[in-house]
Amino acid sequence: MAVWREHARDDPKPSREDHVGRFEVKARDGRARVGALSTAHGVVTTPTLLPVINPNLRTIEPREMWDTYGIEMLITNSYIIWKHEKLRQHALDYGVHDLLDYPGAIMTDSGTFQAYVYGDVEVGVEEIVTFQRDIGVDVATMLDVFTRPDMTRDEVHEAVQETTQRAEASLAAAGSTMLNGPIQGGLHADLRRMSARGMGAHGFSVHPIGGIVPVMEQQRYADLARIMLASMPELPPERPVHMFGCGHPMLFPMLIALGADLFDSAAYALFARDDRMLTPTGTVHLEDLREWPVLMPCVASLTPEDVRRMDDDERMVLLSRFNLEVTLAELAACRQAVHDGRIWERAERRSHAHPALREAFLWLTTSPARGTAPIPAAEHLLMNDRAAASDTSPARGQWESAWDWVVEAQNTPGQGALRWAGEDTFVRPAVVASRRRLHRAWSPVSDDGAVVILHGAPGPWRDRAGPHVMRARAANPALEVLVLSPIGLVPWSFEDLQPFAHVEGPEWLWRRPVDHAWVRRELARLNLEHRPFVTVDLRADSVGDAFDAALRDAGLEARVAPDAHGLTEVELDLLRAQTVDKSMLELNLERSVATAFVGQATFVMSSTGRVRNVKDSQGRHILSPRLGNGGLSLTDEGAKILHALNLGHEAAPATVTVVEDAVPFVGAGRNVMHGFILAASEHLRPGVSCLVLDPEGALVAHGVAQCTAEEAMAMQKGIAVRVRGGLQPSS
Ligand code: GUN
């Protein structure tokens, strides 16, 4: 079987004219997105790399990039074309696609980089954009002012202002051609923010992060992370973000996790010229190799020695291919990781590839490194989670809101196991998000009463401890039972909630002695400070005996057996309490509202003893547990009841209001599409259950949001809410 496609691909189909320039998010994982950018030369799947083509010096032919490598978009330099009479005339007469012999989408740069390298360019701001439009590029670039790390703050400030001032004239010159609006600002977070805000206010189609080439050349990756966190939250979410001059695969996972969509680089060809080879974990020299660091199709039948013996040109082309193949493979793996919800794990693993990348990653994930608090002693890191430090750090600094921007976009509860990978596991944004949501949403029923903490063993905890919890509660109705998971303390109600109940790691993660100081801090986060607590080790020979001993220690009654068979009152109470607690977390309800909503619910159980349906006291099916991650799904009836409660905005399920035109479609069960939304509640985020309303506030449907509130208001293409039930079927 051929590894690469051997035959010419068909040319791309142009996107619908009114869709050109739109960017759709097809899948997301936190801030990382797999997207589709519509152009006149086809739809480009992101994240992707635009190989740099030097029109004077082609290492791999653009046609081959399309045919063999499936590359959907490339970048070339309009200034070089403009300067060379022959190229210019050809491009003006026949278009840039003909000049390069490439059928896919073409982005061009403007000469800014040449100005950075050579000091100046002799082309005008509008002139170069007009030229790009005239030669038919898909995405043009305005002439921005490059900001170098060694510039003074005043110089950077001026460059940012000058770039922003050129925006309107450049957009006017571009007409209907998509235009790149680069973000400058050097290493200054405030100037990056200012640039992103200023450029974002104009009608650009794509925002490149500019001025980062010297930052990457000097391997200042922590600065690169700071530039990303400063710029990204300020940019309009409906526009793709391009990393200007970034093509090292080692950097892709982290940058994609922070929201980057497009990359471009000449590295594949430039490195090949001096026998350097890209790998996902760094750069290697051909002369040092006995074996290939990664086996790519182009070298599968060759040894490094064979390649060393090639003549210069042949070797250079082969190594360019190798570098391109490595780059494409890493991008494909990153896209898959986004689909799998594991892009952060990939960035985490990749951070070990280079000390400077590790520094960047630790800066991102460790709050004390972003503020001024000392980093906790190493032995404390496991239990004294770094995430929790960010809850209490007095000096959060200017970065916390940007970190929140990453955390709050996480889809929790997620799917699948939380794979333990050392202390980094505990500061993954999804873990931080899960903890924050738990701490924000949950509070105990009563103000006093004892606490029992189960510890020592991984889930499923219900199998190990469920009957004991029930018997203990039968004797002590006010008892608060919690489980100590490696990522924090969770109320018994969340015994099956991902990620707490799904940590996959070595057994000693659960066997470590209980750190009382940490448990105290965890209790405080759950509004259980000052409560006496006792612990029960789930590894005890008899968990029941251990439970009784703990209860007696706390001055409580030992367990008693509930008397009836099947669903006893105690078990029913526990299930109701669990449903109330989960409704607080998942539907953003206050305890009193959740209690009224769930009321005297009854439960339809599966043959394996799990809840299948939740029915309210009138027998209406209001909720269904989500198998696999411990979440709750709203049903049609449940949505109607919650809507009728008229809860207002804050402590209520998130809402999305659609335009009148969309009502018949959404009411009949079709998804809510971007571009048809009038309003969205602030707490909308990917994965939450939400109510869909018409402009008058009537309930149209309910479903699961795919986006944040800001995205709901800004995006123009794609699914905003996956509708689970349309509530206004057309008559
Ligand atoms: N190529 C690499 N960096 C830059 C930049 O900052 N601006 C432009 N226009 N092109 C670049």
Residues whose N, C-alpha, C, O or C-beta is under 5 A from the ligand:
A	BS01	GUN	D109 S110 T112 F113 M142 F146 P182 G210 G211 V213 F244 G245
